[in-house]
Amino acid sequence: MPASPHPIGYAELYGRLRRVLDRHGPATVQQRPAGFRSYFAPTGAPVCLHGHVLADLGATVGTTSLLNLEPAADVYSALGYPLTRRAATLADEAQRLADAGWTWDDAVDVAVRLAAQDPDTEPDRRLGDDAVRAVLQHLMTRLPAGMTAPPGWPPGIVSLFQHGYPTLLLGHLAADLRADAVLASALALADAAELFTALGWTLSARALAVLTVAHRAEADGRSWGDAVEAAMAAPTGHLPAEPWDR
């Protein structure tokens, strides 16, 4: 349990879920033994989607704890990680679908759509470097790695969103994080840091560094796959870390 409560918003939890999927693969299904409802095995190893997220946070739940009977959002809160309303919907719906036998990727995808119906708050829009990297890796499973910025780059000519649809790599990142695409199109910005700030998001120094590296790589004409590789390798250890960075 953290020394003081660590509130988790939508973007942070979504990034943490994507990081688990990056490690274990989108087709992973729940590995709980029949009739065994627990977040962790007796050995201490996580046995479900949220068990892995909790393990990444340094938290654990004993197999005899009554917390194993509670919804995921209540477990996070009891362990010192209270969730916002939108993050709680994401957690509970992903858990419900994963427990029903859905692949973790499908469970998260549907939970994202359900969570989008909840209003977001300032903590939901806190973006850290690990979430940026995890979402970029996720995008590379669904977007062509060889894609490059459309004709009209450099910035100021082609914006991240046009007519409600993402145009550039970091536009797809913002869209996947459920940023307001209509307002983003109206703003017509080409720099992701400027766009997130204009939309009321809070970027950590480490997230800003990763976004800047990806932005520059695409501006230099590199493919989206190469831009993501550059972002993954962006040095951030020398920068101050926010709780939602890790």
Buried (B, 14 or more C-beta within 10 A) or exposed (E): EEEEEBBBBBBBBBBBBBBBBBEBEBEBEBEBEEEEEBBBBEEEEBBBBBBBBBBBBEBBBEBEBEBBEBBBBBBBBBBBBBBBBBBBBBBBBBBBBBBEEBBBBBBBBBBBEBBEEBEBBEBBBBBBBBBBBBBBBBBBEEBEBEBBBEEEBEBEEBBBBBEEEBBBBBBBBBBBBBBBBEBBBEBEBBBBBEBBBBBBBBBBBBBBBBBBBBBEBBBBEBBBBBBBBBBBEBEBEEBEBBBBBB
